Amino acid sequence: MKMRPIGAAMAVALCAGAGAAQEAADAAAAGRDLAERWCAACHAVADDQPVAADAARPFAAIAADPAATDAGLRAAMATPPHPAMTDPGLTEDAMRKIIVYIRSIGG
């Protein structure tokens, strides 16, 4: 069966969309792993985790905050805003994955 050009274009677009969705899901899963390793000592990084430090906002609250931009999150991770936050020396890729995870729990 020969595929019409419009059908082929739609098939390619659907596959690309599925690939991008899988890539985002993979980045979010990696971001959660990183957050559990580097952030969970103070922040609740998942709904089933209690908050470890009173002053550290849960990731769900950060995700729901419209003022929490990607650039702001990256800056907070790169330059600790308070002495209690250790400097994990996160790479740009690690910060991107943590941000993707935060966005994924934002609903």
Order of alpha helices (4+ residues) and beta strands (2+ residues): alpha-alpha-alpha-alpha
